[in-house]
Amino acid sequence: MTAKLRSSLLAPALAIAFSALLCAIALLASGANPAEALGVMIGHVGKGQVAVDIVNSTAIYMLAALAAAIGFQMNLLNIGIEGQYRIGALVAAIVGSALVLPPVLHWLVILVVASLAGALWALLPAILKVTRGVHEVLSTIMLNAVAFGLAAYLIRRDMFGILIGNNVSTEPIPESGRVQGIDFGDRGTVFGLVFLAVAVAAVYGVVMQRTRFGFELKASGESPTAAAAGGVNAKKMIVVSLLVSGGVAGLVGMPEILGRDHAYTLNFAAGYGFAGLGIALLGRNHPVGIAFGSLLWAFLEKAKVALDNVGVPREIATIMQGSIVLSVVVAYEIVKRMDLAAEQRRVGRALGTAEPVEAEVGGDRK
Amino acid sequence: MTDTERDQTPAVALTGITKRFPGVVANSDVHLTVHAGEVHALCGENGAGKSTLMKILYGMQAPDEGTIEVAGEPVRFRSPAEAIRAGIGMVHQHFMLADNLTVLENVVLGAEGLHGIGKRAKARVRELAVATGLDVDPDTLVERLGVADRQRVEILKVLYRGARIVILDEPTAVLVPQEVDELFDTLRSMRADGYTFLFISHKLDEVRAIADTVTVIRRGTTVGTVDPRTVSSRQLAEMMVGSELPSPEHRHTPVGDDEVLRVEGLTLRTQDDRTLLDSLDLVVRSGEVVGIAGVEGNGQTELVETIMGMRRAAEGRVLLAGKDLTRAGTLARREAGIGYIPEDRTRHGLLLTQPLWANRILGHQTRRPTARGIMLDVAGARQDTQRIVEEFDVRTPGIEVTAASLSGGNQQKLVVGRELSGDPVLLIASHPTRGVDVGAQAAIWDQIRAARARGLAVLLVSADLDELIGLSDSIKVMLRGRFVGDADPTSVTCEDLGAAMTGAGSTDAEGHLLVDEGETQ
């Protein structure tokens, strides 16, 4: 087991080291000092609300990455998380502002609505895939565009939008539908729904490791043919996993909406879905891996602002994110092959000692 | 080829080859001398190290120790391309042909530099086709070719690349007896033309029929090189397994009366309305083994997959112990008591990167001892995997290793053990001993026999006619999606079955194979 742990840590460590090297080269090429840049980024964490922002972002990235990972487990590429979380957030904000419910129940209902809306947005790709064989990458990418358009339309002032200050947003969610955060004063407020991300990750971990559903999902992902022969209904798994993925995706916008914005605004953040895909790759679909991947991502995202102060283009952080994902994919493949070879050697050794080569029979004819 | 010529420099000499990559089996101190113009058979159990040795010879792996000499020149191949340049070609067991390309295109693909892709290439292909006995136009699409011709295209490919020494990896596995004879005729004529063959096989009778020399390899090392004319198949097999040899002799136990599986009018069509299965009727009783004989691609796979619910029948019914399963899914059929040994364990039977105990769960994810409700029972799965490992003699250091790290025979024993778990009433066994070593084969046969004796009904599909005859209580011959005849395993011979499988056999009014008593052994 320690060998297994070692190999599962080896790959990301290699990948991060390699991508750090790439970034260092990029920094040197642009005439900056890599050590200084890193120092500035790390130093930035201690400033103002940055640390809390990182924690909050980590939770959001975790949700997006978990949504991606559910698809990845059975080789479904749900590129549509971006659209699903936008629709989930918008519908939840609209429904949440219209409901009158007691405090805790109110935000629970909003979460359910967000999740359902996200799942619904993933339903069409699922149906198209199992009935017509339409690849989910195509359908979900296109639905992302539709989601953006639909959201822009629904937030118009003749639909559900109202003007608050300079910003168009939905009707604010009343106090009872908001989720209290943990206040750190000047340092900022940690979203209460950070714990939602942790809970989703924990449930995801248990489902994958310990339930029939998780087993069937992984089996379908590893070998659709063996899964089919083992009685796994491939079509059902496609529909269910896309719906669950969409359902988790629907929650991605919730920490911000229920914890800070209290409405869906024109400034609603984009890009979490795509980041989630990268982080799921980085974390190898493992809940703990995803948590660390999200933390790293959030750090790079929030700390890169500081780079401008030392005259380094902040895009270097984007290069780092991209190169980490790329290196991780390569590193895992290498480590996986090394592991298999090592295990085969181990099996061979174990059996070799158990069964010594017997005496030779038969004559030689040279 | 006279004896004096034979004694000249060997075409290939492997000396003291050691590969310290003791994967499933290492090669340790292997000696193999292949003379020019001979058919040299390499025999050994699966996992004995034949593949590693061939990979070393073919440049796919480098030996740690030892030397390779080709025509007296020491060589060190770093890639198959270098081996091909030295005149060594390999025909893999699984064909690597593009169906939608012509024979010519398949042959030239990747070797465009040799004779271009035009007239010169075609002329060369035609010329070599004669040698391989391939009697089709180079512009024929490969999808129109039968298995035997595809194999010839594969041989043609390596010849086109200039091979004079051809490694054939279990070339007869996919052929019916008549085709095997034709292949052997081809090999003999090519041998007369000066080609050298390294022939890998499990099938000792075939080895004896074609080989000039046999080298036996066991547990990674060469056990000996013998003249097949002076040793019996049995002696050869004993060299391979190093112990007393099991034989697939027929042991009848009384067949029960209960109908376990009933298939009525089962018809399967492709989307473009080609009929794959044509109104098949079949009954398997408790304690009975019904064998399905047929050349591969005549509907056996489809029949099995339709009974398992992996394909949807257009017409007909499938009943298990009187219960209609026609519309049930695969899982429901498994839960109803069908065990299924798929023909390709790596594609359909195992999750290769998962540990053995996770593989125990596959197909049993809703049943005890591997699951409780929606939760998996990992402890139960581990425990039961341990039981399978012990009862079925799966050679493994533990149940945490991945399925991919076991040898083929041990993987198959695990699959058989799993499919016999949970008290099935019907076992569908598709090529249950394909590609496994003699020892594992005997163990699997024993397990199937024992299960039959306990009242299990077995539907056995196999390309190994000895296995079919040895295990079955009755045999049905399948041709182009239909049952074309029945055979009694106590009287039928491989030759008769082979003839019936190609449609050349004669049957009487009731569809029974006519057996010429004079030919019966």
Chai-1 contact restraints between the chains, C-beta under 6 A:
chainA,res_idxA,chainB,res_idxB,connection_type,confidence,min_distance_angstrom,max_distance_angstrom,comment,restraint_id
A,R210,B,M375,contact,1.0,0.0,6.0,A-B,restraint_1
A,R210,B,L376,contact,1.0,0.0,6.0,A-B,restraint_2
A,T211,B,I374,contact,1.0,0.0,6.0,A-B,restraint_3
A,T211,B,M375,contact,1.0,0.0,6.0,A-B,restraint_4
A,R212,B,Q365,contact,1.0,0.0,6.0,A-B,restraint_5
A,R212,B,A371,contact,1.0,0.0,6.0,A-B,restraint_6
A,R212,B,I374,contact,1.0,0.0,6.0,A-B,restraint_7
A,F215,B,I361,contact,1.0,0.0,6.0,A-B,restraint_8
A,F215,B,Q365,contact,1.0,0.0,6.0,A-B,restraint_9
A,F215,B,L376,contact,1.0,0.0,6.0,A-B,restraint_10
A,A219,B,L351,contact,1.0,0.0,6.0,A-B,restraint_11
A,E222,B,L351,contact,1.0,0.0,6.0,A-B,restraint_12
A,S223,B,L351,contact,1.0,0.0,6.0,A-B,restraint_13
A,T225,B,R347,contact,1.0,0.0,6.0,A-B,restraint_14
A,T225,B,H348,contact,1.0,0.0,6.0,A-B,restraint_15
A,A226,B,H348,contact,1.0,0.0,6.0,A-B,restraint_16
A,A226,B,L351,contact,1.0,0.0,6.0,A-B,restraint_17
A,A228,B,M310,contact,1.0,0.0,6.0,A-B,restraint_18
A,A229,B,P342,contact,1.0,0.0,6.0,A-B,restraint_19
A,A229,B,H348,contact,1.0,0.0,6.0,A-B,restraint_20
A,G230,B,L362,contact,1.0,0.0,6.0,A-B,restraint_21
A,G230,B,G363,contact,1.0,0.0,6.0,A-B,restraint_22
A,G231,B,T330,contact,1.0,0.0,6.0,A-B,restraint_23
A,G231,B,L331,contact,1.0,0.0,6.0,A-B,restraint_24
A,G231,B,R334,contact,1.0,0.0,6.0,A-B,restraint_25
A,G231,B,G363,contact,1.0,0.0,6.0,A-B,restraint_26
A,N233,B,G329,contact,1.0,0.0,6.0,A-B,restraint_27
A,E343,B,V401,contact,1.0,0.0,6.0,A-B,restraint_28
A,E343,B,S405,contact,1.0,0.0,6.0,A-B,restraint_29
A,Q344,B,G23,contact,1.0,0.0,6.0,A-B,restraint_30
A,Q344,B,S405,contact,1.0,0.0,6.0,A-B,restraint_31
A,R345,B,P22,contact,1.0,0.0,6.0,A-B,restraint_32
A,V347,B,P397,contact,1.0,0.0,6.0,A-B,restraint_33
A,V347,B,V401,contact,1.0,0.0,6.0,A-B,restraint_34
A,V347,B,S405,contact,1.0,0.0,6.0,A-B,restraint_35
A,G348,B,P22,contact,1.0,0.0,6.0,A-B,restraint_36
A,G348,B,G23,contact,1.0,0.0,6.0,A-B,restraint_37
A,G348,B,V24,contact,1.0,0.0,6.0,A-B,restraint_38
A,R349,B,P22,contact,1.0,0.0,6.0,A-B,restraint_39
A,A350,B,P397,contact,1.0,0.0,6.0,A-B,restraint_40
A,L351,B,R395,contact,1.0,0.0,6.0,A-B,restraint_41
A,G352,B,P22,contact,1.0,0.0,6.0,A-B,restraint_42
A,V357,B,R219,contact,1.0,0.0,6.0,A-B,restraint_43
A,E358,B,G242,contact,1.0,0.0,6.0,A-B,restraint_44
A,E360,B,V223,contact,1.0,0.0,6.0,A-B,restraint_45
A,V361,B,M239,contact,1.0,0.0,6.0,A-B,restraint_46
A,G362,B,V223,contact,1.0,0.0,6.0,A-B,restraint_47
A,G362,B,G224,contact,1.0,0.0,6.0,A-B,restraint_48
A,G362,B,V226,contact,1.0,0.0,6.0,A-B,restraint_49
A,G362,B,M239,contact,1.0,0.0,6.0,A-B,restraint_50
A,G363,B,G224,contact,1.0,0.0,6.0,A-B,restraint_51
A,D364,B,G224,contact,1.0,0.0,6.0,A-B,restraint_52
A,D364,B,T225,contact,1.0,0.0,6.0,A-B,restraint_53
A,R365,B,T225,contact,1.0,0.0,6.0,A-B,restraint_54
